[in-house]
Amino acid sequence: MQETKQAKQEYKTMVEKASPNSKIVTNCIKAFFVGGAICGIGQWITNILATIGYTKNETGVYTSAILIAIASLLTGLGVYD
């Protein structure tokens, strides 16, 4: 029984050394700004399509398709995982 407790403690110590601490606040702030940028780009695309003369339904469909295409391209280029 003592060996099991000691092994668990050694494993816990090893995991704590190998796993870096998560920067939760920093990651949340970055996610906030990246998400805002994506929404801003989507709104910009929507405004351009509406100015060209597309209907509200068409702008929604085309904006979604364009954002998905951009995300696919950036993923293919290895910009982000």
N, C-alpha and C positions, 0 to 999 in steps of 0.2 A: 504494500500500500504506500509506503514511504517513497519507493522508487517512482511510482506513478505521479505523486505530487511534485517530486523534484523534476521529473521529466516535463510535466506541464509548465512548471515555472521556467525551466530552461527554454522551452519552446516559446513561451510568452515573451521572454526577454529577447530571443532571437527575432521574433516577428516585429517587436517594437524597434529594434535596430534597423531591420531591413525595410520597414515601411516608413516612408517620409510622412511627416505631419501634413494634413490637408490645410490649405489656406482658404478656409471657407469664406471669410469676409472679402478677401481679394477676388476670389472666383465669382462671388455674387455681384460685386461691383463691375467686373469685366463682363459678366453675362448681361447685366442691365444695359450697359452701353452698346454691346454688340447687338442685342435684341432691338434696342432703339434704332440703331443704324439700319438694321434689316427692315424694320417697319418704315423708316424714313425713305429708304430706297423703293420699297413697295408703293408708298404713297406718291413718290415722284413719278414712278412708272404709270400709276393710275391717272395722275393728273395729265401726263403727256397723252395717254390714250384718250382721255375724255376731251382734251383740246382738239385732237385729231377728228373726233366726231363719233367715237364708239359709244354704245349705250352702257348704262351702269352694269348690266349683267355681263356684257362682253368685256368690259374693262376688268372685272373681277376674274373672269376666266383667263384672259390673256396675262394679267399680272401674275397670277398663280403659276401659269405655265412658264413665264419668263424667269421668275424667281427659282423655280425648280431646275430650269435649264442652267442658270448661273451656278446654283449649288452643285449640280452634277459636274459641270465643267471644272469648278474649283476643287471638287473631290478628286476628279480624274487627274488634275495637275498636281495633286498632293499638297495643296495649300492647307487643308485641314483634314482631319480624320473623321 
